[in-house]
Amino acid sequence: MRDAILALVREAGRLTFDELCARVPGAEGPLAFHAVGHPNVILWNGLSVAAIDALAALRRTRQIRFERVDPAVYREGRGVDFTAPIVPAVAQELVEPHWLPAVICANDFPGGVN
């Protein structure tokens, strides 16, 4: 799955999590993907174990990064609108779950989001 995700992100330049679920077989699942070290910061709710492991490995090897985006990016796509409040800043400790609207970017993509 890692290779499929990396190829798709490189092709697109940036990829939303709902696009990932729609385009990579087996990526969609029942789990939440959290920001490292911030269990109440949810990047996406609805990934498989395989997708989470692949994304974590790609990030660990610095092949991809996650970048914050305006939540409208998701509403324009498939109409995703989480009910959780949006993260004001990752640096603060959150007591309740919050959504951090983010996209997946390839680190070696020259036209990617900086």
Secondary structure, 3 states (H helix, E strand, C coil): CHHHHHHHHHHHCEEEHHHHHHHCCCCEEEEEEEECCEEEEEEEEEECHHHHHHHHHHHHCCCEEEEECCCHHHHHCCCCCCCCCECCCCCCCCCCCEECCEEEEECCCCCCCC
